[in-house]
Amino acid sequence: MKKIVLIIALVTAFAVRAQEEAPAINANNAIVIENLAGIGAGTQNIGSTSMIINPPKKVEGSVHLFKNWINRGVFVTNEDKKYAIRNINYNVQRNVFESKIGQDSVFTFNTANIETIIINNRPFKSIYNPAVRAENIYEVIFENESFSILKKYELQVMEGSDNPMIIRPNKYILDDSYWVKKRNSVKAFKMKKKNIIKLAGKDAKALTKYADDNNLTFRDDADVTRILNGFYKM
C-alpha cells in the first residue's frame, strides 16, 4: 500500500511558537511541543501537515518503525537546542519522522536543521551516504570520533495471492542493514563480533574482555551500544 500524501504547508525552520507563550521544560531540558495541530502558516513551522488517503488495496502491517504513537521524542538542533514531543514515529516508507494529529492527518518533521532525533532513548540521524548517493535516516548504534555504527531500515511488500484457495494478502516486511561511517566514508557492515572488535584496533582484546566482564553480547544491538559506550568512556 502506498500512501498518497498531500502537502499542505512547507517547512521553513525548526522553531517553537511565539515566545510570549511560556514553553514547558522536561527533564532533558527540552522545550515540550504540545499542540502540533495548532501550528499554522502564520507561525514559525517545524514541519508540514499532510493528509493521508489510503488506497482500497489493503496491505497488512505498518509503514512505521514503532508499534504505536506513544513514543517519547527529543529533537536536538544544530544549535544544541532541544524540543520534546510525546507523539512521534518513524515512517520507514517515506523516510521521515511523523506525529499523528488526526484520524487522517500527520505532522511531518523537517530534519534539515536537526543534529539528532532521540526516540525512546534510541538516537537517529539523517546522514548522507556516498555509497547510495542519498541522504537517509539511520539509527545510531554507536558513535565516537573514530567511527559510527549505523542501522538503516527499509520496507518491502511481500506480494499476496488472489487465489481463493490460498487467500494471502500483501504484507509489509521490515528489513534492516548495518553501515559503518568513518569520516566521510559510509560502507556496508556485517554486524558480527569479529567485525566490531576489528573497529577497536589495538584495543580489540580489551574490548572483548570488557564485554565478557559485563556479561554483554555482540549479537544484540542494545548490548553492542552498552559495550562500546561503556568501554570508550572508561
C-alpha positions as CSV (number, residue, x, y, z in Angstrom):
1,M,0.0,0.0,0.0
2,K,1.3,3.4,-1.0
3,K,0.2,6.5,0.8
4,I,-0.8,9.5,-1.4
5,V,0.4,12.5,0.6
6,L,-1.0,16.0,0.0
7,I,1.5,18.5,1.4
8,I,-0.4,21.5,2.9
9,A,2.4,23.5,4.4
10,L,6.1,23.7,3.6
11,V,8.8,23.6,6.2
12,T,10.7,26.8,7.0
13,A,12.7,26.2,10.2
14,F,12.8,24.2,13.4
15,A,11.4,26.6,16.0
16,V,8.6,26.9,18.5
17,R,5.6,29.1,18.6
18,A,5.9,32.8,19.6
19,Q,8.0,33.3,22.7
20,E,5.2,35.0,24.6
21,E,3.8,31.5,25.3
22,A,5.9,30.1,28.2
23,P,7.1,26.7,27.0
24,A,7.1,23.6,29.2
25,I,10.5,22.1,30.0
26,N,11.0,18.4,30.6
27,A,13.8,16.5,32.5
28,N,16.0,16.7,29.4
29,N,16.0,20.5,29.4
30,A,13.9,20.2,26.2
31,I,11.0,22.5,25.3
32,V,7.9,20.4,25.1
33,I,5.8,20.7,21.9
34,E,2.2,20.3,23.0
35,N,0.0,21.2,20.1
36,L,1.3,20.5,16.6
37,A,-2.3,20.7,15.1
38,G,-2.4,24.4,16.1
39,I,0.7,25.3,14.2
40,G,-0.3,27.2,11.1
41,A,1.1,29.0,8.2
42,G,1.2,32.3,10.2
43,T,3.7,30.9,12.8
44,Q,7.2,29.6,12.7
45,N,6.8,26.0,11.5
46,I,8.8,23.0,12.4
47,G,7.4,20.8,9.6
48,S,4.4,20.3,7.4
49,T,0.9,18.9,7.8
50,S,-0.1,16.0,5.5
51,M,-3.4,14.4,4.7
52,I,-3.3,10.6,4.2
53,I,-5.5,8.9,1.7
54,N,-5.3,5.1,1.8
55,P,-5.9,3.3,-1.5
56,P,-8.5,0.5,-1.4
57,K,-5.9,-2.3,-1.8
58,K,-5.0,-3.4,1.8
59,V,-1.5,-4.3,2.9
60,E,-1.1,-6.0,6.3
61,G,1.4,-4.4,8.7
62,S,2.6,-0.9,9.2
63,V,4.9,1.6,7.4
64,H,6.1,2.8,10.8
65,L,9.0,1.5,12.9
66,F,7.4,1.7,16.3
67,K,4.2,-0.2,17.1
68,N,2.2,2.8,18.3
69,W,2.4,6.6,18.5
70,I,3.1,6.8,22.3
71,N,6.8,7.4,22.0
72,R,9.0,10.0,23.7
73,G,11.0,12.0,21.3
74,V,13.7,14.7,21.7
75,F,15.0,16.7,18.8
76,V,18.5,18.2,19.2
77,T,19.1,21.1,16.7
78,N,22.4,22.0,15.2
79,E,22.5,24.9,17.7
80,D,22.2,22.3,20.6
81,K,18.6,23.4,21.4
82,K,16.2,20.6,22.5
83,Y,12.5,20.1,21.7
84,A,10.5,17.2,23.2
85,I,7.3,15.5,22.0
86,R,5.2,12.6,23.3
87,N,3.7,11.5,20.0
88,I,6.2,10.5,17.3
89,N,7.1,7.7,15.0
90,Y,9.4,7.0,12.1
91,N,7.8,6.4,8.7
92,V,10.2,3.9,7.1
93,Q,8.4,4.1,3.7
94,R,8.7,7.9,3.5
95,N,12.0,8.2,5.4
96,V,10.6,10.9,7.7
97,F,9.5,11.4,11.3
98,E,5.8,12.0,11.9
99,S,3.4,12.9,14.7
100,K,-0.3,11.9,14.4
101,I,-2.5,14.9,14.8
102,G,-5.8,13.5,13.5
103,Q,-7.6,10.4,12.2
104,D,-6.3,11.0,8.6
105,S,-3.5,13.5,9.1
106,V,0.1,13.6,10.3
107,F,2.7,16.3,11.0
108,T,5.9,15.6,9.2
109,F,9.1,17.0,10.8
110,N,11.8,18.7,8.9
111,T,15.3,17.4,9.8
112,A,17.3,19.9,7.8
113,N,18.4,21.8,11.0
114,I,18.4,18.7,13.3
115,E,21.5,17.0,14.6
116,T,19.9,14.1,16.3
117,I,16.4,12.7,16.9
118,I,16.1,10.5,20.0
119,I,13.0,8.2,20.3
120,N,12.6,6.2,23.4
121,N,16.3,6.7,24.1
122,R,17.3,5.4,20.6
123,P,19.2,8.1,18.6
124,F,18.6,8.7,14.9
125,K,20.4,10.9,12.4
126,S,19.9,12.0,8.8
127,I,23.2,11.1,7.1
128,Y,24.4,11.4,3.5
129,N,25.7,8.0,2.3
130,P,28.0,8.4,-0.8
131,A,27.7,4.6,-1.4
132,V,24.0,5.0,-2.4
133,R,24.2,8.7,-3.2
134,A,21.3,9.6,-0.9
135,E,20.6,11.0,2.5
136,N,18.7,8.6,4.8
137,I,17.6,8.2,8.4
138,Y,19.9,5.9,10.3
139,E,19.6,4.6,13.9
140,V,22.9,5.3,15.6
141,I,24.1,2.1,17.4
142,F,27.3,3.8,18.5
143,E,29.5,6.8,17.5
144,N,32.7,8.4,18.6
145,E,35.3,10.5,16.8
146,S,36.8,7.4,15.1
147,F,33.8,5.6,13.7
148,S,30.0,5.2,13.9
149,I,27.9,2.0,13.6
150,L,24.6,2.8,11.8
151,K,21.4,0.9,11.2
152,K,19.2,1.6,8.2
153,Y,15.6,0.4,7.9
154,E,13.8,-0.4,4.7
155,L,10.3,-1.6,3.8
156,Q,9.4,-4.3,1.3
157,V,6.0,-5.5,0.2
158,M,5.5,-9.3,0.1
159,E,3.0,-9.9,-2.6
160,G,-0.1,-11.9,-1.6
161,S,-2.3,-14.1,-3.6
162,D,-5.8,-13.6,-5.1
163,N,-6.2,-17.4,-5.4
164,P,-9.3,-18.2,-3.2
165,M,-7.5,-21.4,-2.2
166,I,-4.6,-19.5,-0.6
167,I,-6.1,-16.1,0.4
168,R,-2.8,-14.4,1.3
169,P,-2.9,-10.6,1.5
170,N,0.0,-8.3,0.7
171,K,2.2,-7.7,3.7
172,Y,4.8,-5.1,4.7
173,I,8.2,-6.6,5.6
174,L,10.7,-4.6,7.6
175,D,14.3,-5.1,6.5
176,D,17.4,-3.6,8.0
177,S,21.1,-3.2,7.2
178,Y,24.2,-2.0,9.0
179,W,26.7,0.5,8.0
180,V,30.0,1.8,9.4
181,K,30.9,5.5,9.0
182,K,34.5,6.7,9.1
183,R,34.9,10.4,8.4
184,N,33.1,11.0,5.1
185,S,33.0,7.3,4.1
186,V,29.9,5.1,4.7
187,K,30.2,1.4,3.9
188,A,28.0,-1.7,4.4
189,F,28.9,-3.5,7.5
190,K,28.2,-7.1,8.8
191,M,27.2,-6.8,12.4
192,K,29.4,-9.6,13.7
193,K,31.7,-9.8,16.8
194,K,34.9,-10.1,14.8
195,N,34.0,-7.0,12.7
196,I,33.0,-4.9,15.7
197,I,36.2,-5.9,17.6
198,K,38.2,-5.0,14.5
199,L,37.0,-1.5,14.7
200,A,38.6,-1.1,18.1
201,G,42.1,-1.7,16.5
202,K,44.8,-2.1,19.2
203,D,42.1,-2.1,21.9
204,A,40.4,-5.2,20.5
205,K,41.4,-7.6,23.3
206,A,40.5,-5.0,26.0
207,L,37.1,-4.5,24.4
208,T,36.4,-8.3,24.3
209,K,37.4,-8.5,28.0
210,Y,35.1,-5.6,28.9
211,A,32.1,-7.4,27.2
212,D,32.9,-10.6,28.9
213,D,33.4,-9.0,32.3
214,N,30.0,-7.2,32.0
215,N,28.2,-10.3,30.6
216,L,27.3,-8.5,27.4
217,T,26.9,-10.0,23.9
218,F,27.9,-8.7,20.5
219,R,24.7,-10.3,19.0
220,D,22.3,-7.7,20.4
221,D,22.2,-4.0,19.2
222,A,21.5,-2.7,22.7
223,D,24.4,-4.7,24.2
224,V,26.7,-3.5,21.5
225,T,25.8,0.1,22.4
226,R,26.4,-0.7,26.1
227,I,29.8,-2.4,25.3
228,L,31.1,0.4,23.1
229,N,29.8,3.3,25.2
230,G,31.0,1.8,28.4
231,F,34.4,0.8,27.1
232,Y,35.2,4.2,25.4
233,K,34.1,6.2,28.4
234,M,36.4,4.4,30.8
